[in-house]
Every structure is written in C-alpha cells, then in structure tokens.
Amino acid sequence: MDPQVAWNKLLEAYASEDWSSAEASATALIAWLDRGGFPPQTIPGQTLGESWNRAIAYAGCRLAMSDARWMQIDCEQTA
C-alpha cells in the first residue's frame, strides 16, 4: 500500500464528489494506519512530521467516510 497514493486518490474523489471512491480510499488508508503504517504527507510542500500527518490523515479519512455515507443516504432518499 502506498499511503500517499491513497491520500491523493481520497482528495481527488472527495473534490469530484465520487463518494464511493472517497470512502474506499479512506477505509483503506485508516486500515493501513491502524496497522502501524506510516502516514502520507497531507499538505503539499510542507514537512510537518509523522504525528501531524497521521492526525490529519485520520481526520480527513473520517470526514470523507462520514460525508460519503450522508451523501449516499441523501441520494437514496431522493431517488
């Protein structure tokens, strides 16, 4: 697993409102981090350290997963 690729895919999917891809990337990245994997560089051009990047990655993944679920529920209700 390349956490940087997963993070970048998560950001791209979130920005394009591809909720299933955002949720999949977030789920995979959280699983990686939970197994002790190193975090991605979360802010381009900034070297912030592992603990900062881990915290930002967890927060971003949880937000993406939450938003994805809400958007999927909303789509089901309007269909």
Biopython code that builds the backbone (N, CA, C, O; Angstrom):
import numpy as np
from Bio.PDB.StructureBuilder import StructureBuilder

atoms = [
    (1, "MET", "N", (0.845, -1.180, 0.000)),
    (1, "MET", "CA", (0.000, 0.000, 0.000)),
    (1, "MET", "C", (0.888, 1.238, 0.000)),
    (1, "MET", "O", (1.855, 1.318, 0.757)),
    (2, "ASP", "N", (0.561, 2.176, -0.830)),
    (2, "ASP", "CA", (1.244, 3.463, -0.841)),
    (2, "ASP", "C", (0.276, 4.486, -0.240)),
    (2, "ASP", "O", (-0.681, 4.889, -0.902)),
    (3, "PRO", "N", (0.514, 4.911, 1.004)),
    (3, "PRO", "CA", (-0.421, 5.824, 1.655)),
    (3, "PRO", "C", (-0.527, 7.177, 0.951)),
    (3, "PRO", "O", (-1.565, 7.834, 1.034)),
    (4, "GLN", "N", (0.520, 7.595, 0.269)),
    (4, "GLN", "CA", (0.447, 8.869, -0.444)),
    (4, "GLN", "C", (-0.517, 8.774, -1.623)),
    (4, "GLN", "O", (-1.296, 9.692, -1.879)),
    (5, "VAL", "N", (-0.452, 7.657, -2.333)),
    (5, "VAL", "CA", (-1.379, 7.441, -3.447)),
    (5, "VAL", "C", (-2.808, 7.381, -2.925)),
    (5, "VAL", "O", (-3.709, 7.981, -3.511)),
    (6, "ALA", "N", (-3.020, 6.660, -1.827)),
    (6, "ALA", "CA", (-4.367, 6.558, -1.245)),
    (6, "ALA", "C", (-4.884, 7.929, -0.815)),
    (6, "ALA", "O", (-6.050, 8.249, -1.048)),
    (7, "TRP", "N", (-4.035, 8.737, -0.191)),
    (7, "TRP", "CA", (-4.422, 10.088, 0.246)),
    (7, "TRP", "C", (-4.781, 10.960, -0.950)),
    (7, "TRP", "O", (-5.800, 11.650, -0.940)),
    (8, "ASN", "N", (-3.938, 10.925, -1.981)),
    (8, "ASN", "CA", (-4.206, 11.729, -3.175)),
    (8, "ASN", "C", (-5.501, 11.301, -3.857)),
    (8, "ASN", "O", (-6.274, 12.142, -4.317)),
    (9, "LYS", "N", (-5.737, 9.985, -3.923)),
    (9, "LYS", "CA", (-6.990, 9.487, -4.510)),
    (9, "LYS", "C", (-8.187, 9.923, -3.677)),
    (9, "LYS", "O", (-9.233, 10.279, -4.219)),
    (10, "LEU", "N", (-8.030, 9.892, -2.361)),
    (10, "LEU", "CA", (-9.093, 10.340, -1.465)),
    (10, "LEU", "C", (-9.433, 11.807, -1.733)),
    (10, "LEU", "O", (-10.607, 12.155, -1.866)),
    (11, "LEU", "N", (-8.435, 12.652, -1.813)),
    (11, "LEU", "CA", (-8.666, 14.077, -2.057)),
    (11, "LEU", "C", (-9.328, 14.309, -3.415)),
    (11, "LEU", "O", (-10.258, 15.108, -3.527)),
    (12, "GLU", "N", (-8.853, 13.615, -4.436)),
    (12, "GLU", "CA", (-9.436, 13.761, -5.778)),
    (12, "GLU", "C", (-10.886, 13.286, -5.801)),
    (12, "GLU", "O", (-11.748, 13.940, -6.388)),
    (13, "ALA", "N", (-11.154, 12.150, -5.164)),
    (13, "ALA", "CA", (-12.515, 11.611, -5.138)),
    (13, "ALA", "C", (-13.449, 12.540, -4.358)),
    (13, "ALA", "O", (-14.583, 12.778, -4.773)),
    (14, "TYR", "N", (-12.975, 13.054, -3.244)),
    (14, "TYR", "CA", (-13.799, 13.961, -2.436)),
    (14, "TYR", "C", (-14.118, 15.225, -3.232)),
    (14, "TYR", "O", (-15.265, 15.671, -3.258)),
    (15, "ALA", "N", (-13.117, 15.795, -3.872)),
    (15, "ALA", "CA", (-13.312, 17.030, -4.642)),
    (15, "ALA", "C", (-14.289, 16.834, -5.800)),
    (15, "ALA", "O", (-15.036, 17.748, -6.150)),
    (16, "SER", "N", (-14.279, 15.647, -6.388)),
    (16, "SER", "CA", (-15.170, 15.382, -7.518)),
    (16, "SER", "C", (-16.491, 14.743, -7.086)),
    (16, "SER", "O", (-17.312, 14.366, -7.922)),
    (17, "GLU", "N", (-16.685, 14.626, -5.776)),
    (17, "GLU", "CA", (-17.906, 14.048, -5.196)),
    (17, "GLU", "C", (-18.140, 12.606, -5.640)),
    (17, "GLU", "O", (-19.278, 12.174, -5.824)),
    (18, "ASP", "N", (-17.058, 11.885, -5.806)),
    (18, "ASP", "CA", (-17.115, 10.445, -6.094)),
    (18, "ASP", "C", (-17.089, 9.746, -4.735)),
    (18, "ASP", "O", (-16.038, 9.310, -4.264)),
    (19, "TRP", "N", (-18.259, 9.649, -4.121)),
    (19, "TRP", "CA", (-18.346, 9.239, -2.722)),
    (19, "TRP", "C", (-17.914, 7.805, -2.492)),
    (19, "TRP", "O", (-17.307, 7.512, -1.462)),
    (20, "SER", "N", (-18.202, 6.914, -3.402)),
    (20, "SER", "CA", (-17.800, 5.521, -3.184)),
    (20, "SER", "C", (-16.277, 5.380, -3.240)),
    (20, "SER", "O", (-15.699, 4.619, -2.465)),
    (21, "SER", "N", (-15.629, 6.101, -4.144)),
    (21, "SER", "CA", (-14.161, 6.057, -4.217)),
    (21, "SER", "C", (-13.534, 6.745, -3.010)),
    (21, "SER", "O", (-12.520, 6.282, -2.488)),
    (22, "ALA", "N", (-14.130, 7.841, -2.567)),
    (22, "ALA", "CA", (-13.617, 8.539, -1.382)),
    (22, "ALA", "C", (-13.688, 7.624, -0.165)),
    (22, "ALA", "O", (-12.738, 7.528, 0.611)),
    (23, "GLU", "N", (-14.826, 6.954, -0.010)),
    (23, "GLU", "CA", (-14.991, 6.052, 1.133)),
    (23, "GLU", "C", (-14.015, 4.882, 1.047)),
    (23, "GLU", "O", (-13.432, 4.487, 2.057)),
    (24, "ALA", "N", (-13.835, 4.333, -0.133)),
    (24, "ALA", "CA", (-12.909, 3.201, -0.298)),
    (24, "ALA", "C", (-11.471, 3.606, 0.028)),
    (24, "ALA", "O", (-10.759, 2.875, 0.716)),
    (25, "SER", "N", (-11.050, 4.758, -0.462)),
    (25, "SER", "CA", (-9.686, 5.226, -0.172)),
    (25, "SER", "C", (-9.509, 5.512, 1.311)),
    (25, "SER", "O", (-8.479, 5.174, 1.894)),
    (26, "ALA", "N", (-10.510, 6.133, 1.921)),
    (26, "ALA", "CA", (-10.443, 6.452, 3.352)),
    (26, "ALA", "C", (-10.379, 5.180, 4.194)),
    (26, "ALA", "O", (-9.601, 5.097, 5.144)),
    (27, "THR", "N", (-11.187, 4.206, 3.847)),
    (27, "THR", "CA", (-11.206, 2.942, 4.587)),
    (27, "THR", "C", (-9.863, 2.237, 4.486)),
    (27, "THR", "O", (-9.346, 1.735, 5.484)),
    (28, "ALA", "N", (-9.300, 2.198, 3.293)),
    (28, "ALA", "CA", (-8.004, 1.540, 3.088)),
    (28, "ALA", "C", (-6.887, 2.264, 3.839)),
    (28, "ALA", "O", (-6.016, 1.625, 4.429)),
    (29, "LEU", "N", (-6.914, 3.587, 3.814)),
    (29, "LEU", "CA", (-5.860, 4.345, 4.484)),
    (29, "LEU", "C", (-5.957, 4.204, 6.004)),
    (29, "LEU", "O", (-4.932, 4.067, 6.671)),
    (30, "ILE", "N", (-7.162, 4.235, 6.557)),
    (30, "ILE", "CA", (-7.313, 4.039, 8.003)),
    (30, "ILE", "C", (-6.826, 2.650, 8.405)),
    (30, "ILE", "O", (-6.157, 2.503, 9.428)),
    (31, "ALA", "N", (-7.152, 1.639, 7.620)),
    (31, "ALA", "CA", (-6.688, 0.280, 7.926)),
    (31, "ALA", "C", (-5.158, 0.236, 7.933)),
    (31, "ALA", "O", (-4.553, -0.384, 8.807)),
    (32, "TRP", "N", (-4.548, 0.887, 6.968)),
    (32, "TRP", "CA", (-3.077, 0.954, 6.884)),
    (32, "TRP", "C", (-2.501, 1.627, 8.131)),
    (32, "TRP", "O", (-1.565, 1.113, 8.744)),
    (33, "LEU", "N", (-3.057, 2.767, 8.498)),
    (33, "LEU", "CA", (-2.566, 3.498, 9.673)),
    (33, "LEU", "C", (-2.789, 2.699, 10.951)),
    (33, "LEU", "O", (-1.928, 2.688, 11.831)),
    (34, "ASP", "N", (-3.932, 2.031, 11.063)),
    (34, "ASP", "CA", (-4.229, 1.220, 12.251)),
    (34, "ASP", "C", (-3.264, 0.052, 12.415)),
    (34, "ASP", "O", (-3.030, -0.415, 13.529)),
    (35, "ARG", "N", (-2.711, -0.414, 11.307)),
    (35, "ARG", "CA", (-1.720, -1.496, 11.362)),
    (35, "ARG", "C", (-0.308, -0.960, 11.608)),
    (35, "ARG", "O", (0.658, -1.723, 11.566)),
    (36, "GLY", "N", (-0.182, 0.326, 11.859)),
    (36, "GLY", "CA", (1.124, 0.910, 12.152)),
    (36, "GLY", "C", (1.852, 1.456, 10.945)),
    (36, "GLY", "O", (3.029, 1.806, 11.036)),
    (37, "GLY", "N", (1.166, 1.536, 9.810)),
    (37, "GLY", "CA", (1.795, 2.069, 8.607)),
    (37, "GLY", "C", (2.080, 3.564, 8.741)),
    (37, "GLY", "O", (1.425, 4.266, 9.512)),
    (38, "PHE", "N", (3.045, 4.029, 7.996)),
    (38, "PHE", "CA", (3.398, 5.449, 8.040)),
    (38, "PHE", "C", (2.334, 6.272, 7.315)),
    (38, "PHE", "O", (1.713, 5.789, 6.368)),
    (39, "PRO", "N", (2.123, 7.522, 7.760)),
    (39, "PRO", "CA", (1.103, 8.363, 7.145)),
    (39, "PRO", "C", (1.593, 9.031, 5.864)),
    (39, "PRO", "O", (2.795, 9.110, 5.611)),
    (40, "PRO", "N", (0.650, 9.508, 5.066)),
    (40, "PRO", "CA", (1.030, 10.282, 3.880)),
    (40, "PRO", "C", (1.447, 11.697, 4.282)),
    (40, "PRO", "O", (1.187, 12.144, 5.399)),
    (41, "GLN", "N", (2.089, 12.377, 3.364)),
    (41, "GLN", "CA", (2.356, 13.807, 3.528)),
    (41, "GLN", "C", (1.039, 14.501, 3.184)),
    (41, "GLN", "O", (0.643, 14.518, 2.018)),
    (42, "THR", "N", (0.359, 15.071, 4.170)),
    (42, "THR", "CA", (-1.007, 15.537, 3.981)),
    (42, "THR", "C", (-1.125, 16.925, 3.359)),
    (42, "THR", "O", (-2.135, 17.237, 2.727)),
    (43, "ILE", "N", (-0.106, 17.755, 3.532)),
    (43, "ILE", "CA", (-0.153, 19.103, 2.970)),
    (43, "ILE", "C", (1.049, 19.281, 2.045)),
    (43, "ILE", "O", (2.191, 19.304, 2.504)),
    (44, "PRO", "N", (0.791, 19.406, 0.742)),
    (44, "PRO", "CA", (1.892, 19.510, -0.220)),
    (44, "PRO", "C", (2.838, 20.659, 0.111)),
    (44, "PRO", "O", (2.415, 21.760, 0.462)),
    (45, "GLY", "N", (4.115, 20.371, -0.011)),
    (45, "GLY", "CA", (5.124, 21.399, 0.190)),
    (45, "GLY", "C", (5.476, 21.678, 1.643)),
    (45, "GLY", "O", (6.313, 22.536, 1.921)),
    (46, "GLN", "N", (4.852, 20.968, 2.567)),
    (46, "GLN", "CA", (5.117, 21.175, 3.988)),
    (46, "GLN", "C", (5.629, 19.875, 4.610)),
    (46, "GLN", "O", (5.054, 18.810, 4.382)),
    (47, "THR", "N", (6.683, 19.957, 5.376)),
    (47, "THR", "CA", (7.185, 18.813, 6.125)),
    (47, "THR", "C", (6.755, 19.002, 7.566)),
    (47, "THR", "O", (7.364, 19.770, 8.311)),
    (48, "LEU", "N", (5.702, 18.300, 7.953)),
    (48, "LEU", "CA", (5.069, 18.553, 9.240)),
    (48, "LEU", "C", (5.343, 17.488, 10.287)),
    (48, "LEU", "O", (5.009, 17.688, 11.454)),
    (49, "GLY", "N", (5.921, 16.398, 9.924)),
    (49, "GLY", "CA", (6.213, 15.339, 10.877)),
    (49, "GLY", "C", (5.137, 14.266, 10.893)),
    (49, "GLY", "O", (3.994, 14.490, 10.495)),
    (50, "GLU", "N", (5.543, 13.087, 11.367)),
    (50, "GLU", "CA", (4.661, 11.928, 11.314)),
    (50, "GLU", "C", (3.404, 12.089, 12.164)),
    (50, "GLU", "O", (2.318, 11.729, 11.710)),
    (51, "SER", "N", (3.516, 12.613, 13.370)),
    (51, "SER", "CA", (2.324, 12.700, 14.233)),
    (51, "SER", "C", (1.293, 13.665, 13.654)),
    (51, "SER", "O", (0.093, 13.400, 13.721)),
    (52, "TRP", "N", (1.749, 14.778, 13.087)),
    (52, "TRP", "CA", (0.821, 15.730, 12.466)),
    (52, "TRP", "C", (0.134, 15.093, 11.262)),
    (52, "TRP", "O", (-1.089, 15.152, 11.132)),
    (53, "ASN", "N", (0.924, 14.490, 10.391)),
    (53, "ASN", "CA", (0.360, 13.876, 9.194)),
    (53, "ASN", "C", (-0.594, 12.731, 9.541)),
    (53, "ASN", "O", (-1.613, 12.552, 8.873)),
    (54, "ARG", "N", (-0.276, 11.967, 10.564)),
    (54, "ARG", "CA", (-1.160, 10.883, 10.995)),
    (54, "ARG", "C", (-2.494, 11.450, 11.477)),
    (54, "ARG", "O", (-3.555, 10.944, 11.110)),
    (55, "ALA", "N", (-2.442, 12.499, 12.297)),
    (55, "ALA", "CA", (-3.675, 13.108, 12.820)),
    (55, "ALA", "C", (-4.524, 13.701, 11.698)),
    (55, "ALA", "O", (-5.743, 13.526, 11.682)),
    (56, "ILE", "N", (-3.894, 14.390, 10.774)),
    (56, "ILE", "CA", (-4.630, 14.984, 9.650)),
    (56, "ILE", "C", (-5.219, 13.893, 8.756)),
    (56, "ILE", "O", (-6.355, 14.011, 8.297)),
    (57, "ALA", "N", (-4.452, 12.840, 8.509)),
    (57, "ALA", "CA", (-4.947, 11.745, 7.672)),
    (57, "ALA", "C", (-6.161, 11.070, 8.319)),
    (57, "ALA", "O", (-7.161, 10.818, 7.648)),
    (58, "TYR", "N", (-6.073, 10.776, 9.622)),
    (58, "TYR", "CA", (-7.224, 10.179, 10.314)),
    (58, "TYR", "C", (-8.442, 11.097, 10.229)),
    (58, "TYR", "O", (-9.542, 10.649, 9.906)),
    (59, "ALA", "N", (-8.243, 12.373, 10.517)),
    (59, "ALA", "CA", (-9.369, 13.321, 10.496)),
    (59, "ALA", "C", (-9.972, 13.420, 9.095)),
    (59, "ALA", "O", (-11.193, 13.394, 8.941)),
    (60, "GLY", "N", (-9.133, 13.533, 8.087)),
    (60, "GLY", "CA", (-9.617, 13.624, 6.710)),
    (60, "GLY", "C", (-10.357, 12.372, 6.277)),
    (60, "GLY", "O", (-11.388, 12.451, 5.610)),
    (61, "CYS", "N", (-9.828, 11.212, 6.657)),
    (61, "CYS", "CA", (-10.482, 9.952, 6.311)),
    (61, "CYS", "C", (-11.841, 9.836, 6.989)),
    (61, "CYS", "O", (-12.820, 9.436, 6.358)),
    (62, "ARG", "N", (-11.902, 10.181, 8.259)),
    (62, "ARG", "CA", (-13.182, 10.087, 8.972)),
    (62, "ARG", "C", (-14.212, 11.049, 8.396)),
    (62, "ARG", "O", (-15.385, 10.699, 8.263)),
    (63, "LEU", "N", (-13.785, 12.248, 8.056)),
    (63, "LEU", "CA", (-14.705, 13.206, 7.446)),
    (63, "LEU", "C", (-15.199, 12.688, 6.096)),
    (63, "LEU", "O", (-16.392, 12.753, 5.802)),
    (64, "ALA", "N", (-14.292, 12.181, 5.289)),
    (64, "ALA", "CA", (-14.683, 11.663, 3.979)),
    (64, "ALA", "C", (-15.659, 10.503, 4.112)),
    (64, "ALA", "O", (-16.632, 10.422, 3.362)),
    (65, "MET", "N", (-15.409, 9.608, 5.057)),
    (65, "MET", "CA", (-16.302, 8.471, 5.263)),
    (65, "MET", "C", (-17.678, 8.936, 5.731)),
    (65, "MET", "O", (-18.697, 8.430, 5.262)),
    (66, "SER", "N", (-17.709, 9.884, 6.642)),
    (66, "SER", "CA", (-18.977, 10.417, 7.140)),
    (66, "SER", "C", (-19.750, 11.109, 6.032)),
    (66, "SER", "O", (-20.942, 10.857, 5.853)),
    (67, "ASP", "N", (-19.087, 11.972, 5.293)),
    (67, "ASP", "CA", (-19.749, 12.684, 4.199)),
    (67, "ASP", "C", (-20.236, 11.716, 3.121)),
    (67, "ASP", "O", (-21.323, 11.884, 2.567)),
    (68, "ALA", "N", (-19.424, 10.708, 2.832)),
    (68, "ALA", "CA", (-19.818, 9.719, 1.814)),
    (68, "ALA", "C", (-21.090, 9.009, 2.236)),
    (68, "ALA", "O", (-21.991, 8.809, 1.422)),
    (69, "ARG", "N", (-21.167, 8.632, 3.486)),
    (69, "ARG", "CA", (-22.369, 7.936, 3.970)),
    (69, "ARG", "C", (-23.585, 8.848, 3.908)),
    (69, "ARG", "O", (-24.662, 8.421, 3.491)),
    (70, "TRP", "N", (-23.418, 10.100, 4.320)),
    (70, "TRP", "CA", (-24.550, 11.039, 4.278)),
    (70, "TRP", "C", (-24.996, 11.299, 2.850)),
    (70, "TRP", "O", (-26.196, 11.363, 2.582)),
    (71, "MET", "N", (-24.066, 11.447, 1.939)),
    (71, "MET", "CA", (-24.433, 11.707, 0.551)),
    (71, "MET", "C", (-25.111, 10.491, -0.070)),
    (71, "MET", "O", (-26.034, 10.642, -0.870)),
    (72, "GLN", "N", (-24.670, 9.301, 0.283)),
    (72, "GLN", "CA", (-25.303, 8.090, -0.238)),
    (72, "GLN", "C", (-26.713, 7.949, 0.311)),
    (72, "GLN", "O", (-27.619, 7.543, -0.417)),
    (73, "ILE", "N", (-26.915, 8.279, 1.588)),
    (73, "ILE", "CA", (-28.259, 8.244, 2.182)),
    (73, "ILE", "C", (-29.142, 9.265, 1.504)),
    (73, "ILE", "O", (-30.292, 8.974, 1.175)),
    (74, "ASP", "N", (-28.611, 10.474, 1.288)),
    (74, "ASP", "CA", (-29.371, 11.535, 0.648)),
    (74, "ASP", "C", (-29.799, 11.132, -0.767)),
    (74, "ASP", "O", (-30.930, 11.390, -1.180)),
    (75, "CYS", "N", (-28.892, 10.505, -1.496)),
    (75, "CYS", "CA", (-29.202, 10.062, -2.862)),
    (75, "CYS", "C", (-30.285, 8.980, -2.849)),
    (75, "CYS", "O", (-31.158, 8.964, -3.716)),
    (76, "GLU", "N", (-30.227, 8.084, -1.872)),
    (76, "GLU", "CA", (-31.234, 7.025, -1.776)),
    (76, "GLU", "C", (-32.617, 7.613, -1.469)),
    (76, "GLU", "O", (-33.628, 7.135, -1.984)),
    (77, "GLN", "N", (-32.652, 8.641, -0.636)),
    (77, "GLN", "CA", (-33.924, 9.234, -0.239)),
    (77, "GLN", "C", (-34.555, 10.059, -1.368)),
    (77, "GLN", "O", (-35.778, 10.166, -1.451)),
    (78, "THR", "N", (-33.728, 10.634, -2.227)),
    (78, "THR", "CA", (-34.254, 11.451, -3.310)),
    (78, "THR", "C", (-34.564, 10.634, -4.563)),
    (78, "THR", "O", (-35.173, 11.139, -5.506)),
    (79, "ALA", "N", (-34.144, 9.373, -4.567)),
    (79, "ALA", "CA", (-34.376, 8.517, -5.739)),
    (79, "ALA", "C", (-35.783, 7.953, -5.748)),
    (79, "ALA", "O", (-36.146, 7.213, -6.663)),
]
sb = StructureBuilder()
sb.init_structure("model")
sb.init_model(0)
sb.init_chain("A")
sb.init_seg("    ")
for serial, (resi, resn, name, xyz) in enumerate(atoms, 1):
    if name == "N":
        sb.init_residue(resn, " ", resi, " ")
    sb.init_atom(name, np.array(xyz, "f"), 0.0, 1.0, " ", f" {name:<3s}", serial, name[0])
structure = sb.get_structure()
